[in-house]
Amino acid sequence: MVLTVRLQTISLITPRKGLQHMASAFSSRRTSRPTSRPGVRSFSPNNRSNRSGNRGAAYIHPSKFINKAVAAADEVIYESKHQFSDFPFNSVLAQNIVRKGYVTPSAIQDQTIPYILDGKDVIGLANTGTGKTAAFVLPIIERLSNNGLQPSVLIMAPTRELAQQIDEEFRTFASGMKLFSTIVVGGMNIERQIRDLKRHPHVVIGTPGRLKDLMNRRALDLSFISTLVLDEADRMLDMGFINDIKTILAQTPSNRQTLFFSATITPTIQTLVQQFLNDPITVSVRTAETSEHVEQDIVQTNSKEEKLDRLVEMLGESEYEKVLIFGETKYGVQRLSDHLTKVGHPSAAIHGNKSQSQRQKALNSFKKHEVKVLVATDVAARGLDIPNVSHVINFDQPATYEDYIHRIGRTGRGGAKGKALTFVSHR
Ligand code: AMP
């Protein structure tokens, strides 16, 4: 099966201890969809930049927010070695995959599924949007369903939203197989989570802080974990979860299978990997900087009032179909969202002051086009898979250029045109 992809950069990983087996190291991005057939969902990667834990640069020169010469794509072919029908999945799982419309595995799926099925430890260097969720969910379901894997599986993710997305994917693919999952994340009723854990679900999906909390309350026994997944490990470290992660890992059996997904390999991540993974296979499908295919510009204003007026004016233009706006503070984000709704641009907000169900509701209404504007803080928006965002607007500037690249990677996905606008004040 042939997919058209756009080759960006070759990311070479030097072999080092703990990263001995390298299945493949390349970076690719598709710019055109594979043959679309009715009912067949084509894979559409999210072109997100590499993200590192290096933070700190306070001032970003406005010229970095401008890119009017959007790069043309060089078409190259990524040839997937498998189709989903080639994998030895049981018939119910295979049917669920067909029903979901997946035909051709994405690069990360193509290259990791055989190893994960084999029980190997895997390091997947992949951004959100490359299909990495199914890359680990599908072989885990297969291994659970044929009892090759005892319950249970523990999946750690940085945010509640990502945990929710993983759970949704698990439930879709495990439908009709009597496999159960539960989510344990902060901001939700812990007593209910304790009750859910007592029912011994096959898969527990959680954020590190809540998992540790449950461990301390002796509500979560990790001595039966046979497979452990760390999703978006770099984000979890960015968010200060390193000690929680180490404590959790140390409580799981040493003969577990460990699947480690990250967009970057920093020295801290390398140490983690060396300490906790056993003879891992490394597969990299990282994309390099994504900024050059997103049209970027700045919007200069003189005052707060002018900034707000300009934003409202822009949202009134027809091309602003689905707009993700980034603000700096939880309070500011909520206030901006309320204001936009009041002046006729229905808007939802996600930030850390909202409960999980409120955040999920806001996200769903944006995804379903019930509101055309979503206002978010960086942390709340991390790792989200939101298709067809026409514009990213940085109402408040990001703290670092890394954050900027991460924000604007939400638009212009799968080769679609994207626009990013950043408000700067006259100095
Ligand atoms: P992820 O990187 O796991 O967040 O996936 C990004 C998006 O691609 C999600 O909406 C998935 O449902 C979708 N997706 C993942 N793998 C495939 C595939 N092989 N074919 C079609 N869509 C896919």
Residues whose N, C-alpha, C, O or C-beta is under 5 A from the ligand:
A	BS01	AMP	R41 S42 F43 S44 Y102 V103 T104 P105 S106 N127 T128 G129 T130 G131 K132 T133 A134 D385
